[in-house]
Amino acid sequence: MRILVTAWRDLANDLAGGSEVLIDRLCRGLTERGHEVTLLCANPIGEGHTYRVHPNGGTVDQYLRAPFAYLRHHRDADLVVDVANGVSFYTPLWRRGPSICLVNHIHTAQWEQWFNRPVAAVGRKLELRAMPAAYRNRLFVAVSPSTASELQSMGVDRDRIRIIINGTDLPDELGTEAPEPLFVGLGRLVPHKRFDLAVEAFNQIQPLIGGRLVIAGDGPEGERLAKMAGPGVEIAGRISEERKRELLSHAWLMVHPASHEGWGLVITEAAAYGTPALAFRVPGLKDSIVDGMS
Protein backbone atom coordinates (compact mmCIF):
# COMPACT_ATOMS: atom_id res chain seq x y z
CA MET A 1 0.00 0.00 0.00
CA ARG A 2 1.18 3.53 -0.81
CA ILE A 3 0.68 5.72 2.27
CA LEU A 4 1.15 9.48 2.44
CA VAL A 5 1.55 10.98 5.92
CA THR A 6 1.02 14.74 6.22
CA ALA A 7 2.59 16.22 9.36
CA TRP A 8 4.02 19.59 10.26
CA ARG A 9 7.53 18.56 11.35
CA ASP A 10 10.22 16.00 10.71
CA LEU A 11 12.01 14.41 13.64
CA ALA A 12 15.15 16.40 12.69
CA ASN A 13 13.42 19.72 13.37
CA ASP A 14 14.84 21.52 16.43
CA LEU A 15 11.26 21.92 17.68
CA ALA A 16 10.42 18.22 17.34
CA GLY A 17 8.75 16.54 20.30
CA GLY A 18 6.74 13.46 21.15
CA SER A 19 4.41 13.83 18.17
CA GLU A 20 7.35 13.68 15.77
CA VAL A 21 8.78 10.64 17.56
CA LEU A 22 5.40 8.94 17.22
CA ILE A 23 5.14 9.73 13.50
CA ASP A 24 8.70 8.54 12.84
CA ARG A 25 7.95 5.24 14.56
CA LEU A 26 4.69 4.92 12.66
CA CYS A 27 6.39 5.52 9.31
CA ARG A 28 9.25 3.14 10.10
CA GLY A 29 6.87 0.46 11.31
CA LEU A 30 4.67 0.65 8.22
CA THR A 31 7.76 0.56 5.99
CA GLU A 32 9.06 -2.55 7.78
CA ARG A 33 5.71 -4.19 7.04
CA GLY A 34 6.19 -3.68 3.32
CA HIS A 35 4.24 -0.46 2.73
CA GLU A 36 5.57 2.44 0.66
CA VAL A 37 5.48 5.43 3.01
CA THR A 38 6.10 9.11 2.28
CA LEU A 39 6.13 11.84 4.93
CA LEU A 40 5.08 15.28 3.67
CA CYS A 41 6.21 17.95 6.14
CA ALA A 42 7.88 21.33 6.57
CA ASN A 43 11.61 21.94 6.33
CA PRO A 44 14.09 21.17 7.74
CA ILE A 45 14.25 17.43 7.18
CA GLY A 46 16.89 15.00 8.34
CA GLU A 47 18.75 12.10 6.79
CA GLY A 48 18.81 8.38 7.33
CA HIS A 49 15.08 7.71 7.14
CA THR A 50 13.87 4.28 6.08
CA TYR A 51 10.93 6.00 4.35
CA ARG A 52 10.69 8.89 1.89
CA VAL A 53 10.42 12.47 3.18
CA HIS A 54 9.06 15.19 0.90
CA PRO A 55 9.88 18.75 2.09
CA ASN A 56 6.85 21.00 1.87
CA GLY A 57 7.82 24.60 2.64
CA GLY A 58 7.73 26.25 6.05
CA THR A 59 5.71 25.85 9.23
CA VAL A 60 2.74 27.92 8.03
CA ASP A 61 2.73 27.83 4.23
CA GLN A 62 2.95 24.01 4.17
CA TYR A 63 -0.79 23.89 4.86
CA LEU A 64 -1.43 25.80 1.62
CA ARG A 65 1.19 23.83 -0.30
CA ALA A 66 0.00 20.36 0.72
CA PRO A 67 -2.89 20.05 -1.80
CA PHE A 68 -0.61 21.06 -4.68
CA ALA A 69 2.17 18.71 -3.55
CA TYR A 70 -0.40 15.93 -3.39
CA LEU A 71 -1.74 16.66 -6.89
CA ARG A 72 1.74 16.87 -8.41
CA HIS A 73 3.46 13.97 -6.69
CA HIS A 74 1.19 11.79 -4.55
CA ARG A 75 -2.14 11.28 -6.31
CA ASP A 76 -1.45 7.54 -6.44
CA ALA A 77 -1.52 7.24 -2.63
CA ASP A 78 -3.88 4.53 -1.39
CA LEU A 79 -4.26 6.24 1.99
CA VAL A 80 -3.47 9.65 3.48
CA VAL A 81 -2.79 9.91 7.21
CA ASP A 82 -3.44 13.53 8.16
CA VAL A 83 -1.69 14.36 11.45
CA ALA A 84 -3.46 17.20 13.25
CA ASN A 85 -1.34 19.45 15.47
CA GLY A 86 -3.93 22.02 16.40
CA VAL A 87 -4.76 22.40 12.71
CA SER A 88 -5.08 19.49 10.31
CA PHE A 89 -4.40 19.59 6.58
CA TYR A 90 -8.14 19.17 5.84
CA THR A 91 -7.39 16.33 3.47
CA PRO A 92 -11.05 15.53 2.59
CA LEU A 93 -11.37 18.97 0.97
CA TRP A 94 -8.78 18.12 -1.69
CA ARG A 95 -8.79 14.31 -1.87
CA ARG A 96 -11.67 11.95 -2.58
CA GLY A 97 -9.82 8.78 -1.68
CA PRO A 98 -9.39 7.23 1.78
CA SER A 99 -7.89 9.40 4.51
CA ILE A 100 -7.85 9.39 8.29
CA CYS A 101 -7.07 12.11 10.82
CA LEU A 102 -4.60 11.25 13.58
CA VAL A 103 -4.99 13.44 16.69
CA ASN A 104 -2.61 13.52 19.65
CA HIS A 105 -4.60 16.01 21.69
CA ILE A 106 -6.87 19.02 21.36
CA HIS A 107 -4.92 22.23 21.95
CA THR A 108 -7.64 24.39 23.58
CA ALA A 109 -5.82 26.82 25.94
CA GLN A 110 -2.48 26.34 24.19
CA TRP A 111 -3.64 28.65 21.41
CA GLU A 112 -3.50 31.60 23.82
CA GLN A 113 -0.05 30.54 25.05
CA TRP A 114 1.45 30.76 21.57
CA PHE A 115 -0.56 33.39 19.67
CA ASN A 116 -2.22 36.74 20.19
CA ARG A 117 -5.96 36.77 20.87
CA PRO A 118 -7.28 37.18 17.27
CA VAL A 119 -5.00 34.47 15.85
CA ALA A 120 -5.75 32.18 18.79
CA ALA A 121 -9.50 32.63 18.24
CA VAL A 122 -9.17 31.65 14.57
CA GLY A 123 -7.00 28.64 15.39
CA ARG A 124 -9.41 27.44 18.05
CA LYS A 125 -12.37 27.64 15.65
CA LEU A 126 -10.45 25.79 12.96
CA GLU A 127 -9.64 23.01 15.41
CA LEU A 128 -12.94 22.75 17.27
CA ARG A 129 -15.40 23.37 14.42
CA ALA A 130 -13.82 23.20 10.97
CA MET A 131 -11.82 20.01 11.52
CA PRO A 132 -14.78 17.86 12.67
CA ALA A 133 -16.87 19.24 9.80
CA ALA A 134 -14.20 18.50 7.19
CA TYR A 135 -13.84 14.93 8.46
CA ARG A 136 -17.53 14.26 9.05
CA ASN A 137 -17.43 11.11 6.90
CA ARG A 138 -13.92 9.92 7.80
CA LEU A 139 -12.22 8.13 10.66
CA PHE A 140 -10.24 9.74 13.46
CA VAL A 141 -7.41 7.99 15.30
CA ALA A 142 -6.89 9.16 18.89
CA VAL A 143 -3.80 8.25 20.91
CA SER A 144 -5.70 7.96 24.21
CA PRO A 145 -9.19 7.67 25.70
CA SER A 146 -8.84 11.31 26.81
CA THR A 147 -8.32 12.48 23.24
CA ALA A 148 -11.23 10.33 22.08
CA SER A 149 -13.45 12.00 24.69
CA GLU A 150 -12.32 15.44 23.54
CA LEU A 151 -13.16 14.55 19.95
CA GLN A 152 -16.61 13.41 21.03
CA SER A 153 -17.15 16.72 22.83
CA MET A 154 -16.41 18.42 19.49
CA GLY A 155 -19.22 16.49 17.82
CA VAL A 156 -17.32 13.52 16.38
CA ASP A 157 -19.38 10.32 16.61
CA ARG A 158 -17.76 7.67 18.81
CA ASP A 159 -18.10 5.03 16.10
CA ARG A 160 -15.77 7.10 13.89
CA ILE A 161 -12.98 7.18 16.48
CA ARG A 162 -10.32 4.50 16.90
CA ILE A 163 -7.97 4.56 19.89
CA ILE A 164 -4.37 3.45 19.30
CA ILE A 165 -2.21 4.20 22.32
CA ASN A 166 1.49 5.04 22.16
CA GLY A 167 3.99 2.23 22.48
CA THR A 168 7.75 1.99 22.80
CA ASP A 169 10.57 -0.50 22.37
CA LEU A 170 11.52 -2.52 25.43
CA PRO A 171 15.16 -2.40 26.56
CA ASP A 172 17.23 -5.57 26.55
CA GLU A 173 17.73 -5.21 30.29
CA LEU A 174 16.69 -2.91 33.10
CA GLY A 175 19.17 -0.65 34.83
CA THR A 176 19.70 -0.12 38.54
CA GLU A 177 18.59 2.90 40.53
CA ALA A 178 21.22 5.55 41.15
CA PRO A 179 22.62 5.44 44.71
CA GLU A 180 21.35 8.98 45.34
CA PRO A 181 17.90 10.32 44.39
CA LEU A 182 17.69 11.01 40.64
CA PHE A 183 14.60 12.65 39.20
CA VAL A 184 14.25 13.07 35.44
CA GLY A 185 12.05 15.25 33.24
CA LEU A 186 12.02 14.84 29.47
CA GLY A 187 10.22 16.91 26.87
CA ARG A 188 9.97 20.20 25.04
CA LEU A 189 10.68 23.14 27.31
CA VAL A 190 7.45 24.98 26.59
CA PRO A 191 4.91 26.61 28.94
CA HIS A 192 2.31 23.84 29.03
CA LYS A 193 4.90 21.26 30.13
CA ARG A 194 5.29 23.29 33.35
CA PHE A 195 8.79 22.10 34.21
CA ASP A 196 9.12 25.23 36.33
CA LEU A 197 6.92 23.49 38.90
CA ALA A 198 9.36 20.58 39.06
CA VAL A 199 12.32 22.94 39.51
CA GLU A 200 10.54 24.92 42.24
CA ALA A 201 9.58 21.75 44.10
CA PHE A 202 13.06 20.24 43.86
CA ASN A 203 14.70 23.47 45.04
CA GLN A 204 12.67 23.10 48.24
CA ILE A 205 13.31 19.42 48.91
CA GLN A 206 16.93 19.14 47.75
CA PRO A 207 18.37 20.45 51.04
CA LEU A 208 16.44 17.67 52.81
CA ILE A 209 17.03 14.67 50.54
CA GLY A 210 19.97 15.63 48.31
CA GLY A 211 20.16 14.08 44.86
CA ARG A 212 19.66 15.53 41.39
CA LEU A 213 16.95 16.70 39.03
CA VAL A 214 17.83 16.46 35.33
CA ILE A 215 15.50 18.13 32.82
CA ALA A 216 16.36 17.39 29.20
CA GLY A 217 14.90 18.99 26.10
CA ASP A 218 14.92 22.14 23.97
CA GLY A 219 12.50 25.03 23.95
CA PRO A 220 11.82 28.66 24.82
CA GLU A 221 11.57 27.95 28.55
CA GLY A 222 15.16 26.68 28.76
CA GLU A 223 16.79 29.96 29.76
CA ARG A 224 14.18 30.72 32.42
CA LEU A 225 14.50 27.24 33.89
CA ALA A 226 18.28 27.56 34.01
CA LYS A 227 17.95 30.80 36.00
CA MET A 228 15.56 29.10 38.44
CA ALA A 229 17.80 26.05 38.93
CA GLY A 230 19.23 25.56 42.40
CA PRO A 231 21.83 23.07 43.65
CA GLY A 232 21.46 19.64 42.08
CA VAL A 233 19.36 20.85 39.12
CA GLU A 234 20.68 20.29 35.59
CA ILE A 235 18.92 21.80 32.57
CA ALA A 236 20.62 19.52 30.07
CA GLY A 237 19.18 20.75 26.76
CA ARG A 238 18.71 18.24 23.97
CA ILE A 239 20.42 14.95 24.76
CA SER A 240 21.34 11.83 22.80
CA GLU A 241 19.25 8.68 22.85
CA GLU A 242 22.10 6.99 24.70
CA ARG A 243 22.01 9.62 27.48
CA LYS A 244 18.23 9.35 27.65
CA ARG A 245 18.41 5.59 28.10
CA GLU A 246 21.05 6.05 30.79
CA LEU A 247 18.90 8.53 32.71
CA LEU A 248 15.76 6.42 32.48
CA SER A 249 17.53 3.27 33.59
CA HIS A 250 18.95 4.92 36.73
CA ALA A 251 16.15 7.36 37.63
CA TRP A 252 14.15 7.04 40.82
CA LEU A 253 11.23 8.92 39.33
CA MET A 254 10.07 10.54 36.09
CA VAL A 255 8.50 13.96 36.76
CA HIS A 256 6.08 15.29 34.15
CA PRO A 257 3.98 18.23 35.43
CA ALA A 258 2.31 19.05 32.09
CA SER A 259 -1.13 20.65 32.06
CA HIS A 260 -2.33 18.48 29.18
CA GLU A 261 -1.04 15.65 26.99
CA GLY A 262 -2.34 13.37 24.30
CA TRP A 263 -0.72 10.39 26.00
CA GLY A 264 2.75 11.32 27.26
CA LEU A 265 5.16 9.09 25.35
CA VAL A 266 7.99 9.75 27.83
CA ILE A 267 5.84 8.17 30.55
CA THR A 268 5.72 4.92 28.59
CA GLU A 269 9.44 5.12 27.81
CA ALA A 270 10.18 5.49 31.53
CA ALA A 271 7.86 2.61 32.40
CA ALA A 272 9.78 0.38 29.98
CA TYR A 273 12.78 0.80 32.30
CA GLY A 274 10.71 0.21 35.41
CA THR A 275 10.79 3.90 36.35
CA PRO A 276 7.52 5.24 37.83
CA ALA A 277 6.18 8.68 36.95
CA LEU A 278 4.75 11.59 38.91
CA ALA A 279 2.23 13.80 37.11
CA PHE A 280 -1.04 15.64 37.54
CA ARG A 281 -4.30 13.81 36.83
CA VAL A 282 -4.92 15.59 33.53
CA PRO A 283 -6.06 14.39 30.07
CA GLY A 284 -3.62 11.95 28.54
CA LEU A 285 -1.47 11.45 31.61
CA LYS A 286 -4.37 9.90 33.53
CA ASP A 287 -4.40 7.30 30.73
CA SER A 288 -0.66 6.58 30.47
CA ILE A 289 -0.15 6.33 34.25
CA VAL A 290 -1.86 3.68 36.36
CA ASP A 291 -2.22 5.29 39.79
CA GLY A 292 -0.45 3.30 42.47
CA MET A 293 1.32 1.07 39.93
CA SER A 294 3.27 3.19 37.45
CORNOR-V871791 format. One record per backbone hydrogen bond with DSSP energy under -0.5 kcal/mol. CO is the residue of the C=O (numbers start at 1). NH is the residue of the N-H. Records with the same first field share a line. If there is no record, write none. Layout:
BEGIN
CO=NH  NH
END
This chain:
BEGIN
1=3  36
2=78  79
3=5  38
4=6  81
5=7  40
6=83
8=42
10=13
13=16
17=21
18=22
19=23
20=24
21=25
22=26
23=27
24=28
25=29
26=30
27=31
28=32
29=33
30=35
31=34
35=37
36=3
37=52
38=5  40
39=41  54
40=7
41=56
44=10
52=39
53=55
54=41
57=43
58=62
60=63
61=64  65
62=66
65=68  69
66=70
67=71
68=72
69=73  74
70=74
74=77
79=4
80=82  100
81=6  83
82=84  102
83=85
84=104
85=87
87=85
90=93
91=94  95
98=80
99=139
100=82  102
101=103  141
102=84
103=143
107=110
108=111
109=112  113
110=114
111=114  115
116=120
117=121
118=122
119=123
120=124
121=125
122=126
123=127
124=128
125=129  130
126=131
129=133
130=134
131=135
133=136
135=138
139=101
140=142  162
141=103
142=164
143=166
144=148
145=149
146=150
147=151
148=152
149=153
150=154
151=154  156
152=155
157=160
158=161
160=140
162=142  164
181=212
182=252  253
183=214
184=255
185=216
188=190
189=221
190=193  194
191=194
192=259
194=197  198
195=199
196=200
197=201
198=202
199=203
200=204
201=205
202=206
205=208  209
206=210
212=183
213=215  234
214=185  216
215=236  237
216=187
218=189
219=222
221=225
222=226
223=227
224=228
225=229
230=233
232=213  234
234=215  236
237=217
240=244
241=245
242=246
243=247
244=248
245=249
246=250
247=250  251
250=178
253=184  255
254=278
256=280
264=267  268
265=269
266=270
267=271
268=272
269=273
270=273  275
271=274
274=276
276=254
278=256
280=282
282=286
283=261  285
284=287  288
285=289
289=291
290=293  294
294=277
END
